[in-house]
């Protein structure tokens, strides 16, 4: 774990390559995903989404996804992956996914937020309504 933390603090292609390998190691996967997400490496998205669903460093994971989604080529795929996890999520997981969707630009995220306003869980629905009211058209 400490070695992965040290590698995460190093810039460069060699460190990024080591972090990519670390995505396959359960012990350091989350740390590697956070570091790779901050570097714009798309491979980090699935473990980051898993962190959000599990509630493990979910705010940091959502921040890393937001950074990845700044690339228009990745934004829709990230939003779709978040939406895919809504169906099997607990209310708490859907709440975290809703909050993560708030930071993702594009139509897929906006439509998901609009749909989540009708969620059976009141907290999820209220969060979605707040997000849509706060960000409205700027979510595009």
Secondary structure, 3 states (H helix, E strand, C coil): CHHHHHHHCCCCHHHHHHHHHHCCCCCCHHHHHHHHHHCCCHHHHHHHHHHHHHCCCHHHHHHHHHHHHCCHHHHHHHHHHHHHHHCCCCHHHHHHHHHHHCCCCCHHHHHHHHHHCCCCCHHHHHHHHHHHHHHHHHHC
